[in-house]
Amino acid sequence: MSDDNWLAANCQDLLYVPASTRRQAAVNLGARAADEGLTLRELVTGLLDATTAHWNATPVASTDTAVAVHSRAETLLDTARVLLTDAVDGYTRQNRAELDRHDNERATFVNDLLTGRADPGGLAERAHRYGIRLSATHTVLIARAAGLTSGITHRIDAVLASRFGEGNTLTTLRDGDLVCISAGGLRGIAAELAHLLLTELGTGNWQIAVGRTQPGVHGLATSLDEARQTLDYAVRLGFSTPVLNAADLLVFPVLLRDRDAITDLVTTVLGPLTTARGGAAPYLETLTVLFDNQGNHTATARQMHLSVRAITYRLDRIRDLTGYHPGEATQRFTLQTAVLGARLLGWPP
């Protein structure tokens, strides 16, 4: 029996089900329609068509009054309304349950893929289902934002799949972050993801980190770690750029690789600032903004809502206390590295 014939027959039968079990029967009908892959529009149309057919099959006797006909029509419409509500409820619930199951399977697969703890043979079989070739290169992108939901993730996943092709992207929620695995070499994936997040969440509420393209299963885990560390660095360093590339921030893992050395650099170069009136914070902020503006005093003053003279005074004060001045080419790199190290370490406490 075709989908149309199956639905039509069951919708017509529903109107003859005893009133005591009719509502549950409608819920079951909606759930089955979802399982059969019918659209909600097809379910609603089927119930309305069945109601029309039921009315047309009920002859009006010559003895029926207008009031009786009206009452019978009103009863049928009330019944159809209740059945329609319950059938749609059953359809929606079944669809949500199927979606949740699909989400759980996808999240489990991505977790196994990125941690490498699953059986390689089984992982390869599951990867094939999602269009992922474990021997190929992939890039992992992470989007972090307040308000990410499964609904937003579904919409983004659908658009990315449509834009870049089925099997070239896989998007899911993982630990509250949106994780997107993309085939290596896809151009524009970060920009498209940023556009979708902008549409869903507005400006200033999200940030994307892009790991480097890596080969194989272990490369996926590496790319994920790079993207996640990049977002962590962004928080610690106060970077607000919407899209960050791990390849652009490789200096920070290097800095932290020898924590004792960077701590020694920070305390040696910047330590004297703690003796200044008001502490080190205003001077660190001045240096940070100055380096962000490529040493431009006017832009720094404008961003900090200070006069250029005030900026110059602070820089001279830094030189007096530390012996370093960002205007000196030989000292600029040491001073900037120390400032970055201070931000990474959260110094001073």
C-alpha positions in Angstrom: 0.0 0.0 0.0 1.4 3.4 -1.0 2.0 6.1 1.6 -1.1 8.1 0.4 -3.4 5.1 0.5 -2.1 4.0 3.9 -2.6 7.5 5.3 -6.0 7.9 3.8 -7.3 4.6 5.1 -6.0 5.1 8.6 -7.3 8.7 8.8 -10.8 7.5 7.7 -10.7 4.6 10.3 -9.7 7.1 13.0 -13.1 8.8 12.8 -14.9 5.5 13.7 -12.6 4.6 16.6 -14.5 4.7 20.0 -14.2 8.1 21.7 -12.4 6.5 24.7 -9.4 5.4 22.6 -9.6 7.9 19.8 -7.1 10.4 21.1 -4.4 7.8 21.7 -5.1 6.4 18.3 -4.5 9.8 16.8 -1.2 10.2 18.7 -0.2 6.7 17.3 -1.2 7.7 13.8 1.0 10.9 14.0 3.9 8.9 15.3 3.7 6.4 12.5 3.4 9.1 9.9 6.7 10.5 11.2 8.3 7.0 11.1 7.0 6.5 7.5 8.8 9.8 6.5 5.6 11.7 5.7 5.6 15.5 6.0 3.5 17.2 8.5 1.5 18.8 5.7 0.7 15.4 4.3 -0.6 14.3 7.7 -2.8 17.4 8.2 -4.1 17.2 4.6 -4.9 13.5 5.1 -7.0 14.1 8.2 -8.8 17.0 6.6 -9.6 15.0 3.5 -10.9 12.1 5.7 -13.1 14.6 7.6 -14.5 15.9 4.3 -15.1 12.4 2.9 -16.8 11.4 6.2 -19.2 14.3 5.9 -20.0 13.6 2.3 -20.7 10.0 3.1 -23.3 11.0 5.7 -26.6 11.6 3.9 -28.9 14.3 5.0 -32.4 12.9 5.6 -35.4 14.8 4.5 -36.5 14.9 8.1 -33.3 16.5 9.3 -33.7 20.1 10.4 -31.1 22.8 9.8 -30.3 22.8 13.5 -29.7 19.0 13.5 -27.4 19.3 10.4 -25.5 22.2 12.0 -25.1 20.3 15.3 -23.8 17.2 13.4 -21.3 19.3 11.5 -20.1 21.1 14.6 -19.6 17.7 16.4 -17.5 16.4 13.4 -15.4 19.6 13.3 -14.7 19.4 17.0 -13.7 15.8 16.7 -11.5 16.6 13.7 -9.9 19.5 15.7 -9.0 17.2 18.6 -7.8 14.4 16.4 -5.6 16.9 14.4 -4.1 18.3 17.6 -3.3 14.9 18.9 -1.9 13.5 15.6 0.4 16.5 15.2 1.5 16.1 18.8 2.4 12.4 18.2 4.2 13.4 14.9 6.2 16.1 16.7 7.1 13.9 19.6 8.2 11.0 17.4 10.3 13.4 15.2 11.9 14.9 18.3 12.7 11.5 19.7 14.3 10.4 16.4 16.2 13.6 16.2 17.5 13.1 19.8 18.6 9.6 18.9 20.3 10.8 15.8 22.0 13.6 17.8 23.2 11.1 20.4 24.7 8.8 17.8 26.4 11.7 16.0 27.8 13.2 19.3 29.0 9.7 20.3 30.7 9.2 17.0 32.4 12.6 17.0 33.6 12.0 20.6 35.0 8.6 19.7 36.6 10.1 16.5 38.2 12.9 18.3 39.4 10.9 21.3 40.5 7.9 19.4 39.2 5.5 22.1 36.9 3.5 19.8 37.7 0.2 17.9 39.4 1.3 14.7 37.4 -1.1 12.5 34.1 0.0 14.0 35.1 3.6 13.8 36.0 3.4 10.1 32.6 1.8 9.4 30.7 4.5 11.3 32.9 7.2 9.6 31.9 5.9 6.2 28.2 6.4 7.2 28.9 10.1 7.7 31.1 10.5 4.6 34.4 10.8 6.5 37.5 9.1 5.2 39.8 8.6 8.1 42.9 8.5 5.9 42.2 12.0 4.5 43.0 15.4 5.9 40.5 17.3 8.0 40.1 20.6 9.7 38.3 21.0 13.0 36.5 24.3 13.8 35.1 25.1 17.2 32.5 27.8 17.8 32.0 29.0 21.4 28.9 31.0 22.3 26.2 31.4 24.9 22.8 30.2 23.6 24.0 27.4 21.3 21.2 24.8 21.0 20.6 21.6 19.1 18.1 23.5 16.9 20.8 26.1 15.9 23.3 23.3 15.4 20.8 21.4 13.1 20.2 24.5 11.0 23.9 25.2 10.7 24.7 21.6 9.8 22.1 21.6 7.1 23.3 24.8 5.5 26.9 23.8 5.6 26.1 20.4 4.1 24.1 22.1 1.3 26.8 24.7 0.7 29.8 22.4 0.7 28.3 19.0 -0.1 27.1 16.0 2.0 30.0 14.2 3.6 32.3 17.3 3.5 31.2 18.7 6.8 29.9 17.2 10.1 28.6 19.5 12.8 27.5 18.7 16.3 27.4 20.0 19.9 30.2 18.8 22.1 30.7 20.0 25.7 28.6 23.0 25.0 30.6 24.1 21.9 29.7 23.7 18.3 32.3 21.4 16.7 32.5 21.2 12.9 34.7 18.7 11.1 35.4 19.7 7.6 37.3 18.0 4.8 40.7 19.4 4.3 41.1 22.2 1.7 37.5 23.5 1.9 37.7 27.2 1.2 35.3 29.6 2.9 34.1 27.2 5.6 35.1 29.5 8.5 33.5 32.5 6.8 30.3 30.6 6.2 30.1 29.4 9.8 30.7 32.9 11.0 27.9 34.2 8.8 25.5 31.5 10.1 26.4 32.3 13.7 25.9 36.0 13.0 22.4 35.2 11.6 21.5 33.0 14.6 23.1 34.8 17.5 23.9 38.4 16.4 27.2 40.1 16.9 29.6 39.9 19.7 28.1 36.7 21.2 30.4 34.1 19.6 33.9 33.2 18.5 35.3 30.7 16.1 38.7 29.0 16.3 40.1 27.0 13.3 42.6 24.3 13.9 45.2 23.5 11.3 44.4 20.9 8.6 45.8 17.6 9.7 45.9 14.0 8.2 44.4 10.9 9.7 42.5 10.1 13.0 45.3 11.5 15.2 45.3 14.7 13.1 41.6 15.2 13.9 42.4 15.2 17.6 45.4 17.5 17.1 43.3 20.0 15.1 40.6 19.9 17.8 43.1 20.6 20.5 44.6 23.5 18.6 41.2 25.1 18.0 40.2 24.6 21.7 43.6 26.1 22.9 43.1 29.0 20.5 39.8 29.9 22.2 41.4 29.6 25.6 44.2 31.9 24.6 41.6 34.4 23.2 40.0 34.5 26.6 43.2 34.9 28.5 44.6 37.5 26.1 41.4 39.4 25.5 41.2 38.7 21.8 37.8 39.6 20.4 38.3 38.8 16.8 35.3 36.7 15.6 37.5 34.1 13.7 40.9 33.0 15.0 43.3 30.6 13.2 45.5 28.4 15.4 48.3 28.8 12.8 48.4 32.6 13.7 48.8 31.9 17.4 51.5 29.3 17.4 53.8 31.6 19.4 51.7 31.2 22.6 52.2 27.4 23.0 55.9 28.1 22.5 55.8 30.7 25.2 54.0 28.4 27.7 56.2 25.4 26.9 58.8 26.6 29.3 56.6 28.2 32.0 59.6 28.9 34.3 61.3 30.8 31.6 58.3 33.0 30.7 57.6 33.6 34.4 61.1 34.7 34.9 60.9 37.0 31.9 57.6 38.6 33.1 58.8 39.2 36.7 62.2 40.5 35.6 61.0 42.9 32.9 57.6 44.0 34.3 58.0 43.3 38.0 59.2 46.9 38.8 55.8 48.2 37.5 54.1 46.8 40.6 55.8 49.5 42.6 54.2 52.3 40.6 51.3 54.3 42.1 48.2 52.4 41.1 50.0 49.2 40.4 51.1 47.6 37.1 47.6 47.2 35.5 47.4 50.7 33.9 50.8 50.3 32.4 50.2 46.8 31.1 46.9 48.0 29.5 48.8 50.9 27.8 51.4 48.6 26.4 48.8 46.1 25.2 46.8 48.7 23.4 50.0 50.3 22.0 51.2 47.0 20.6 47.7 46.2 19.2 47.9 49.6 17.3 51.4 48.9 15.9 53.0 51.5 18.2 50.7 54.4 17.1 50.4 56.8 20.0 47.4 58.7 18.5 45.4 55.5 18.0 46.3 54.2 21.4 45.2 57.5 23.1 41.9 57.5 21.2 41.2 53.9 22.1 42.0 54.5 25.8 40.2 57.8 25.9 43.4 59.6 27.0 45.5 62.4 25.6 48.6 61.6 23.5 50.6 63.4 26.2 49.2 61.0 28.9 50.3 58.0 26.7 53.8 59.5 26.3 54.0 60.1 30.0 53.1 56.5 30.8 55.6 55.1 28.3 58.3 57.3 29.8 57.3 56.1 33.3 57.6 52.5 32.1 61.2 53.2 30.9 62.1 54.8 34.2 60.8 51.8 36.2 61.8 48.9 34.0 64.6 50.2 31.7 62.6 49.2 28.7 60.8 51.4 26.2 58.7 50.2 23.2 60.1 53.0 21.1 63.5 51.3 21.2 63.7 48.7 18.4 66.1 46.4 20.4 63.7 46.5 23.4 60.3 46.3 21.8 60.3 42.6 21.2 61.4 41.8 24.8 58.8 44.1 26.2 56.0 42.8 23.9 56.9 39.2 24.7 56.8 40.0 28.4 53.4 41.6 28.1 52.0 38.6 26.2 53.4 36.3 28.8 51.8 38.4 31.6 48.4 38.1 29.9 48.9 34.3 29.5 49.9 33.9 33.1 47.3 36.3 34.5 50.1 38.4 36.0 49.9 40.2 38.3 47.4 38.1 40.3 
